[in-house]
Amino acid sequence: MGFVEESKRSLTVAPFECAWGEELRFGDPGRGCVAFEASAQNDVTLVFRQQPGSQHYHYKMDSSRHYTVILGSHRNKRLRIEVDGSTVVDVVALGLCCSSSFQAYWISIYDGLISIGRGRHPNTNLLFQWLDPDPNPNVQYVGLSSWDKHIGYRNISILPSASQNSILWSHYVHSEQRLCCGKRATRDDSESDQRLLADFLESWDFSDAIFVVGTERKVVPAHKVVLCASGDFPFELVDGATIELPSVSYPVLHSLLEYIYTGSTQIAEWLLSSLLELSSHFKVKPLVKCCEEIIVSSEVDKNFSASGKLLKLSSSGFQDHKFGSSPLKGPINSQKIGQFLANGKYSDINIYVNGHGLVAKGHKLILSLWSMPLAKMFTNGMKESSASDVFFKDVPPEAFFLLLQFMYHGELKVDTQDITSVLVQLLLLSDQFAITVLQFECCKQIMECLSEDTVCSVLQAVSSIPSCKLLEELCKRNFATHFDYCTTACTDFVLLDEATFKDILQHGDMTVTLEERVLDAILTWCMGTCETFYWTSVDKLLRTSTPEQLFGKRLSAVGTLLPFVRFPLMQLPMLKRMERSNLANRIQAFRQLVAEAIKFSHAGQWTPTSYECERFQHRRSSYKELQYISDGDSNGVIYYAGTSFGKHQWMNPVLAKNITVVASSPNSRHTDPKALVSKNYQGTCFAGPCIEDGKKLSWWMVDIGQDHQLMCNCYTVRQDGSTTFMRSWVLQGSMDGRNWTSLRVHDGDATICHPGQFASWPIVGPPALLPFRFFRVALTGPAAGSVSNAWNLCICFLELYGYFR
């Protein structure tokens, strides 16, 4: 974390000027955060450029890519983001700035994701997020600017920026509103427009109730499910579905229905009392309240008058729906709508799923409001239009029932262990039935529970849905940053299409421990089987098989994908071995790339221009290998932290505050966090027991820091001077310090049998490929050699090895 020098920590920027400086610069181009306090009435303006600009309001004519963020634009009423001088975001944001005092803000940029928040701490109190579809990866200088008034800035700091999984909720909501208004990317306009309940006002479509009103006995159609969710309409007491209202005039009934179906209405002042009486009769409470408030506030004569003044009544204060884009608005009680699904009351259609039977008794009107494809199916004159039964094929029953629940309740509630699988099925259904708001809700929940174990299945589903590109990009980033695990723990990735797999291989956040793993993954994908192949095993298969037999239809992809392996990063002996392989003999692209890498390794300091492409560069997010050599060596991550990660001579990393060590029992003379990571032998050093989830447990925990992760493949402990030897314990890893993954489980392990003894164990399998921030050694059973202290974890040294970043 770098702070602006003292002279820059408080400054005043004159109108139409901009303050720059080398200290106002991100450490990593395209990724950084500026935190600051500003005193201004409006128009707090920050500019992000590739190079520092001039003092004057230069960026209006800036030819290079840049971003401009304006807090409190339009007299402190809006928030704006500009790209190259053109407005891309202009949203309502009242009261962002206040001239009476300094207020704290932060603005973060991470690969085109611009996040804006209030307060001193980044990634908290988020106000808005926006993702640039064509991000500028080179912006790094921050300019503090103003519009037409002086602005004071102070406590300015430049911080690193972290990727955020809670991505673009504001952007999603904005897109959701835009799409739900009728411009859906994947369908033509006639199919994309969502039906509104107002479209069914006094419509015979799906009507199952009628009013006979006035002396002229005018017939007005309506829908029981809508009426009974808004008030108390006595269809059980009247003859069939007809309600006679001989003393009510049509304009009054029309206003009542219009209010129910649209959420607002207009009525002549002299008819207001009649509307109040009718709405009271049917117990449409929001309308009753509106009428009474108007009568009280305007002192309208409760007797009929000759006034033709029109009064407006609105139900805006009575919304009970979670989603603003819900077609069921106004005074309609969504809880009652949900009850109608549960009890089948007023239903006009039986919904069946093949292989499962009857799923629900539904209402064509409700289904048509949410889904244009279903609305067309019920009104196109085909057999479904008049049929009371409808059958759906190839539809997962659990996901389909959740779809119905969403339509009727207006919110998504998923209660299942395999939440991602169901959400993916529901996402596909919502796309099939064009329910855009549900698509976005599924995307949100999938993002919240996305893991390395589910990312492949999600990618397979969303790659075919154009409106889910943001979720698709998050999945690709997740896969790329956990490439080793995602291509080793299972082989689901071979089901990805070539374009998606190619995007992952060239992703900027691609993280691997060895380039051989990239090669292995490409060959496995090209084989297209459910078995993991290493390049050496493919090389053996080529002794008796041809490339055409091994790779089949994906043979052409071999030449396309192999250039994404950075062969020049491999060791020369490995390249020489590859040069003599059957892969080199049989596959031209492989032979050429290996030869190129060998030539590069011999070039020394002389590197021609042809070697400037990406495959000759180290990956930006590669891990540093901290390899176990011997017990008590100086190669582990804890020792590395003691040198401030290679910056100076060693000192205890707890004292240097580079790591944190915590025990399950309170600190004391013999439970000292510093002692566990010191280089000195301790005769007595233990963590005492505690109760966790109802079980007795003793543990030492190490936090390697917020900005660091380790894929642990080996660890070492040392027994203290006692004879209390642990026998059952576990090494665990975590990203948040609460949810733990077991890396190695020991049950009845008698390796440690002497005081002061070192012991080391490898971590193998998929857990060794997952990065963690927190690690702990936890005693899960009583130790041997002591009765009174059997739950003391008596180790005086801990070291971790693996791939660190």
LINVEN-V82063 format. One record per helix or strand of 2 or more residues. SS is the DSSP state (alpha for helix, beta for strand). FROM is the first residue (numbers start at 1). LEN is the number of residues. If there is no record, write none. Layout:
SS_FROM_LEN / SS_FROM_LEN
This chain:
beta_2_2 / alpha_6_3 / beta_10_4 / beta_17_3 / beta_31_9 / beta_44_6 / alpha_58_4 / beta_66_7 / alpha_73_4 / beta_78_6 / beta_86_7 / beta_103_8 / beta_113_6 / beta_126_6 / beta_141_5 / beta_151_9 / alpha_169_12 / alpha_189_4 / alpha_197_4 / beta_209_5 / beta_218_5 / alpha_224_5 / beta_242_4 / alpha_250_13 / beta_264_5 / alpha_269_13 / alpha_285_14 / beta_310_5 / alpha_316_3 / alpha_334_10 / beta_349_5 / beta_357_6 / alpha_364_7 / alpha_372_8 / alpha_383_4 / beta_389_4 / alpha_397_13 / alpha_419_14 / alpha_436_14 / alpha_455_8 / alpha_466_16 / alpha_483_4 / alpha_492_4 / alpha_498_8 / alpha_515_13 / alpha_535_7 / alpha_547_18 / alpha_567_3 / alpha_572_8 / alpha_582_5 / alpha_588_16 / alpha_609_3 / alpha_614_3 / beta_624_3 / alpha_637_6 / beta_660_4 / alpha_673_4 / beta_690_3 / beta_695_9 / beta_710_10 / beta_729_6 / beta_741_6 / beta_758_5 / alpha_766_4 / beta_774_6 / beta_795_10
